[in-house]
Amino acid sequence: MENTTPSAIRSFRIDIPQAQLDDLHVRLAATRWPDELPGVGWDRGVPVTYLKDLAEYWRAAYDWRVHEAELNTFPQYMTTIDGQNIHFLHVRSPRADATPLMLLHGWPGSVADFLDVIGPLSDPNAHGGDTADAFHLVIPSLPGFAFSTPLAGPGMGAARMAGVFNRLMDRLGYTRYGVHGYDTGSWVAPEMGKQAPDHVIGVHVNAMVAFPAGAEGEMDGLTEAEQRRWHRMQTFNDAYLQCNSKRPQTVAYALTDSPVGQLAWIVEKFKELTDPEDALPEVSVHRDRILTGVSLYWLTATAASAAQVYYEEISANAWSEAAADDWTAPNAAHDTGWSDGQGDWAAGPRGTVPTAVLLSAHDVTVRRWAERDHDIVRWTELDRGGHFLAIEAPELLVSDVREFFDKMR
């Protein structure tokens, strides 16, 4: 078992210096705004009128201290594993024998994504649920994100993150536990199961991505819904992905120097990935929740380090040009980032840990490709909710997590 002495796990509390908040407000007020073409709406990026309004709300109405205090209501800790600093929330259930469960966020997310599910998952009895469904929750900031910094060095992709998090659970004394992840977390969670199948009792994911591998017949018989998902995958605007995966350091200078730049970079993803797509992101996610996430990136200056996982997983390892040249799957669209070399986005050996996939109305996962790579034992399709399900429809996520792990205990 890992070292559990006080020096190994240290208490942590978020306390951003007031000088940083004052600097943020000054920078927001002094923003130099670009012109924009008339009548283009969101087609070419975030509209100036919309962003000016949101930035002014951030400066004059949003209160970081309120949301900092909300985060600080939960026990937080720091530890160092293999040279990597890890920040995490550790919320123990009132039920002593509750199932340990790790929750993993994605980009552009943070531990704040899970604020609405912490209570129902850790203390279901207080939220209209069954005490048998209780979890001890471990919610880390991914390496390079927020307070899990600085990055220990290059190579911190999904597999290495998985190893760090399995070590973290061992350090906390948990020998049998579940993992939930979305977005980047949906890459890391299955890797945790592959590396520690005797310890991970189940993997639950939403916003999973699975690609065709170029095998004969893998496009045959796709349902109408699956064809729509594949089309969405091929036509998705992946400008952010290309920048994050190919030049994460270069784009980070603008994001780290301009809070409005960081705001635009993130809020565009909320516009594109929330449900309904044709509405403003505030329809699905409260402005304050969006700004808490943006503030964590800004106040910790982690635009560069948080983007590095894309470089590790895509440019460095997965979506190589050579793989793109070799990939000959039928109907492949080779002109988008989503289809540049998916044949080399190899999941490695098929996972053996029981896995549940929860699809929101926005997700693109095709079941046969997911089953090729993972031991899928539960498949749930929703008719609402977007990419940020823990924020947009937390009750749906809580319900599915409870039902899946009820069978895994």
Order of alpha helices (4+ residues) and beta strands (2+ residues): beta-alpha-alpha-alpha-beta-beta-beta-alpha-beta-alpha-beta-alpha-beta-alpha-alpha-alpha-alpha-alpha-alpha-alpha-beta-alpha-beta-alpha-alpha
